[in-house]
Every structure is written in structure tokens, then in C-alpha cells.
Amino acid sequence: MNVQKLWETLHASPELSLQEVHTLEILKSFIKNETDLELHDEKNWIYAVHEEPGADKTIVIRAEIDAIPKPGGGVFHGCGHDGHTAMAAGTAAAIKGRKLGKNVIFLFQPGEEIGAGAAYCMPLFDRYKIDMVLACHNLPGYELGSFIYTENTFACASEGLKMSFSGHQAHAAYPEDGLNPAGCVARTISELMGVAASLENTRGRRLTIINAQVGNPDYGISPGFGSVSVTIRAENDEYLKVLEQDVLKIAEANAAQDGLGFTYDIKDPFHATVNDAGIAEILSVAGKSAACSWKHEEAPVVRWSEDFGLFSTKAKAFYWGLGSGINQPGLHTENYVFPKELLDKGIRIWMEMIRTA
């Protein structure tokens, strides 16, 4: 099976996060038949090892394997993980029989889209002394086949916050007998919109209100509960924590003002994807030499988050972008398809990075 056929097979078999059963079977078959790597099956994730006697450096190339829900129903590879996976697997095939002077591990990670998959793969870093971990993502809006990099934050840290307010339910005819959190919810939303506006001129920090609720549509009840949910993001984990505390301070103060109970939950936390400056300096040279063009970006390159940041807590990390076309539909949009023309380009860049690392 050549790499384009592998991509076509993966593209036709999309599976949601932590449900990638058939995807893993496709990859295991490819690795067994097309590479000379040692395959390790961890049930919901796999990795394959090229190991050389006496090699004193080990690098990890990570590819994510999950797909996303399709607008209107179904599942599709609307983020290009099929392409990333095919490029990594194709690189694994390309090093067959070669002496590289280093060890290379190809990690195929589940559950990236929900921020849960990297945690499953962390035992890898206890089994091997890993010097660097690398990954890439296709980027619509950039020239097809171009190399995009930064020496700092590539993708933002983010998390969801659900803030809940509890009062006392009453009959809608006698609201004074209860404690309705509607006013608190309204004030909290208004103040958080002010915070959101103040962040618009920053490159990475954002606050987005995604849901609000007060009771249920029952016209005989003055409700006793309400909530406001937001997504926050920042260019590093430290700034995210500061923004989190600012948001919670507003919500908690409004709850106290009205005598309401207050609790909160953190949802879908993502570490920032931060590149090691030294590794970036070395590998950006490799990327530039193998790409058709290149662009250095100020950090963060993108405001979305990536379930790769967790790996950077265990090894030096480098995350790079591969341009998927100026007019390519955006990631997660219904018309997006990974450009198959990128497969060979991505493999050439990976091969050059392996040689240079």
C-alpha cells in the first residue's frame, strides 16, 4: 500500500476521538507490511520504533488519528488528521533499511480533538529517554506546501469554565419567596463581555461566552439555578491561569452579592504548545530546505489549542505548520479536505528533520 492509498483508506474511515478502532487496524497493517519498525500495540494507541545500537538520541514524531463530527450528522476528517497520520506512516516506510544514527519513534495518538489522547500516551516517556518530540499541522490560508514555524508558542493554552449559581426555586407568581439567579447571570455575562472586549488587541488571549442558562422553560417556576459557560485561551499556561482567576473572581463576586451558592468546573483543558527555541533554530533550517517556501510567525501562530502541549512537559518540543493552500476551506468546516498533494512534501520535510535532529 503506497502512502496515497493509505491516506485514501484513512480518509474513508473516519472515527471519533477514542473510538479509532478501525483506524488503528489500518495503521498496524501498514506498519507491519511497509516498514521494518518494531510495533507496540497499546490497545487505543500504538507506536513503532526504529532503534539503532549505540544511538544516543531518540526523537518522537507524533501524529493524531481521530476525526470530528460532520455538520448535519456523520463523521469526517475535517481537521486533516488523516493526512498527518499518512505523512508520519509514510516517513516510517521511507526510513526502512536506513542507518540514521539515532532512534526514531512514530507515535499515533488518539483523542486529540477532545484533549484526552496525549495523557494515554505519556507512558512512552517513561519507557524511553526521549530527547525531542515533534508534530505538525496543516494550515489553510498559507501557500500549499509552505513551512510555517515559530521559536515560541505555536498553539494557545485553553480551557472551558462552567460557572454555576444556586439559589431557591419558587412559584413564578411569588418570585419574592425564592432566590432567582437571573440577575447574577446577566451581570456576569455583561462583565465578561467587557473582559472579552479588552482582550481583542492581544495576540493570543481570548474569552468566548458559549452558553448561559437560567432554569428551564417552565412558566410557572421562578428558577433557583443558573450557569454561564466560557472558553478562555492564552499564549501560555501562566497567562491562562491569570485569566481563569479573573473570570472566576467576577462570577464569585456576583454570586456573593446576591447571596447565591457558587461552584465551577473546568472542561477540556489544553496546555499551550510551546516550542523549544534551541530545537526550533535547528529544525527550522531543515524545514526551510525541504519546503517550497517558508514563513516565520510571531507567537502564537494559531489561537486554537492542540493536545500536544502535554508532551512538552516531558521532552523538548517542536511543532510546525504545513501550508494547505491560500484558498483552502478552514479547518473543521464541512468543505475541508486534506490536500493529497501535501503527502510527499510532508514526508520530505520529516525526512530532513530526522536527518538534522
N, C-alpha and C positions, 0 to 999 in steps of 0.2 A: 504494500500500500504506500503510494507516494504521499507527500505532505498535502498536496491539494486535495487528494481523495480523503485523507484523514480529516481535513477541515470540513469538507462537504458532509462527511459522516457525522461529525460532531455538530455541525450546523443543523442537520436534520433531526438531531436527537437531544433537544434542549431539556434540561431538568432543573427544577428549582433548588434553592440552597438546601444543603444537607439531604437531598434526595437524588444525588448524582450517581445512581446505581449503574445504569447502562453506560453512562459516560466513562466511568472508571473501567468497565469491562472493555470498552473500545481502546482505551489508553493502555491497559495491561496487554492486550493483544498486540498492539503496535510495538510496544517496548520489547516484548518477547521475540517478535518476528523481525524487527527492523533495527535493533540496537544490540550491543554486547554488554549492556549495563546490568547490574545486579538489582533486581526488582524487589521492593519491600512493600507488601500489602498490609495496610493498617486499617482495613475494612472501609472506612469512609474517606480515607485519603491514601495516597501512595507516594513513594519516592523511588528514584532509580539512581544508582551510584556508579560513577566512573572513578575507580581508585587505583593509584599507581604506587608501587613500593618506593619508599623514600621521599615521596612528595610531602613538602612541609606547608602547603597551603591548600585550604578547602574552601570552595565557593559554592553557594547555593543559587540556582536560578529557579525562581518560583513563578508558577502560572496558576491562575484561578480557573475553575472549571464550571461554575454554576451559571444559570440563566435567570431570566426575570419574567414576571407576569406580563402578558401581552394585553394592550388595551382592547377591551371587548371580550376578553377571555382567551385562555390558552397560555402557552409559554414560548418565549423566543430568546435568541441570543442578542438582545438589544443593547448589550454593552461591549460585545466583541471578545468575550472570554473564549469563545471557540477559536478565534484567531490567535490569541495569546497562547493558548494551550497547544495549538498546532505548530506554532513557531518554536516553542520550547521542545516539544517532542521531535520536531524536525531537526533541531540542533543536536539533540541526543543521538539521532541517527547519523548526523553528519560527522560526529567525532568517533564513530565506530572504527576500531583498529588504530587509532591515533595515539601517539605519546604526547601528552600535553604538559608534563612537568608539574602537574597539580591535580588535585582531586576535584571533581565536579559532581554536585548532587542536583538532580532535577526534581523539584517538589511540586506536586499537583494538589492544590489546596481547594477544599470545598467551602461552601458557605461564605464567600467573600461579601456578597451583596447585603447580608444581614449582620456583618461584623462579628460572626461567630466562628468562622472557619480557622482563622490563624491559631486560636487557642488549642484546637485539636492537634495542630502540627508542632507545638512547642517541644515535645519530647525529642524531636530531631536535634535540637540544640544541646541536649544533654548527652546524646549518643556520639556526637562528633564535635571536634574542635573546629568551629566554623569561623573563618576569617572575615567573610563578607557575604551578604545576602542581597540579591539583585532581582528586580522585576521591572516590567514596563507596562504601559497602557497606550492604546491608540487614542489619538486626539483629533476629532473633527475640528475644522477651522484652520488647520495647518496644512502646508503643502504635502501632497501624497509622498510618503517615504522619507520625510524630513525627520531629523533627530532633534528633540527638544529636551533641554536639561537645565538644572539649577544646582548650585552647591549648597543649598539650604532646604527649606520646606518645599516639597512638591505638592502635597495634598494636605488639606486642613484637618485638624482635630475637630470632632463634633460629638454632640450627644443630644438626645431628646430629654426634655424635662416635662413631666406631668405634675402639675401643682393642684392639689385637691383641697377644697374648703368645705367644712362641715358645720351645719347649723341645726335647726329643728324644723321639721315639717309641720304645717298647719293647714287648716281648711282655707281655700282661696277666699272665702267670704270673711275670714278673720285672720288676715296675714299678721296682725299685731301679736297674735298668740305664738307665732313661730319666729324663726330666725333664718331669713332668706339670704343666701349669699350672692344674689344677683348684682347688688351694688358693688360688692367687693370684686366680683369677676369683671365688671365693667371698668372700674378704676384700674385694676391690674392690667387689663388689655390696653387701656389708654396710656398708662405709664410705660408699658413695654413697647408700644409703638413709638414712643419718644426715644427710648433707648435704641430701637432699630434704626430710626432716622439718624441718630448721632453716629452710627457705625457705617453709614453708607460711603463715607470717604476713606475708610480704611480698606486695605487690600484684601485682608483675609477674614476679619471679624464680621459676623452677621447674626441677626436674630430674626427668626421667622415664626410667626404665630400660625400654628397648623390646625388647632382645634380649640373650641370653647363650648362648654355645656353648663346649663343651669337646669336641674331637674329633668323632667320628661314632659312631653306634650299632653299633660292631663290637666284640663282646665278647671278642675275642682280642687287642685292642690297648690299651695304655696310651698315650693320645694325647700329641702333642707340640705341640699348638696350642690356643688358646682365644681368646675375644674377649668384650667387653662393649660394647654399643651404647646410647647415651643420647641423648635430646633435651634441650637446655638452652635456656632463654629468659630474657630480662631486659628491663627497660623502656627500655634504651638500649644502644647498641653498646659503650659503655665497660664497663658492668656485665657484659655478656655476655662480654667478653674476660676480665674478672677471674674469672668463674665457670668459664670454659673452662680457665684456668690452674690453678684449684683442683682441678678434676676430673682433669686430666692429671697433676698433682703426686701425687695419691693413687694413680693407676694405675701411674705410673712407679716410685714408691717400692715398691709391692708387687712389681712385676716385678724390681726390683733386689734386693729381699730374698730372692727365690727364684732369683736368677741367670738370669732369663729375658730374652730379647730383647723389646723393646717398640717398637711403631710405632703411629701413629694416622692416621686420615683424617677430614677434615671433610666432611660431607654436607649438602646443601640449606641453604646459609647464606642468611639473610634479614636485611637491615638493619632497624632499628626504623623505624616510620612515625611521624615526629615533625613536628608542625605548627609552622609559624612563628607565633609569638604575635601579631605585628602583623597578619598576614593573617587569622588566626583571629578577632581582635577585629572586623575589618571584615566578614568574610563570615558570621560567626555572626549578625549583625544581619539580613542578607539571608535566611539560613536560617530564623530565627525568624519573620520576617514572612510567609514563604510556606508554612510548615508548620502543621499543626493544633495542635501542641503542641511543646514542646522540653524538652531536658534537658541540662544541663551536667554532665559526668562528670569525676571525678578521673582523672589519668593513671596507668597506661594504661587505656584504655576496655576493650580486649579483650586476652587473653593470646595469642591466635593471631597469626600473622605474615602479612605482606602484601608481595607483590613490587612495592611502590610506594616503599619507603624509598630505593631506589637513585636515584630521580628527585630526591629532596630533597637529594642531593649536588650537583645542578646548578642548582636553582632553588628559590625559596621555595615551600613546600608546604602544602596544607590538605586533610585527609581527614576526611570527616564520615559519620555514620551515619543511616540512614533506617529507622525502626521498621517491622518487618514483622508485628507482632501479638504480643500478650502470650502467646497460646497457640499460636503458630506452631511447628511442629516445628523442631528445631535444624538449623543448617547441617550439611551432609554426612550427614544422616540420610535413610533411604530414603523417608520420607513428606514430605520437604520439597519445596515448590513455591513459586517466587517469586509473591507475590500480585499479580495483574494490576491490582488497584486502585491500586497504587503508581505506575503508569506516569505518569499525568497529574500526580500530586503531585511526583514526582521531576523532571519536566520544568519544572514551575513553580518549584521551588527552583533548578534550574540556570539558568533564565532570570533570576531575581532576582539570583543570584550574578554572572552575566555583566554585568548592569546595574550592580551595585555595585562590582565589582572595579576 
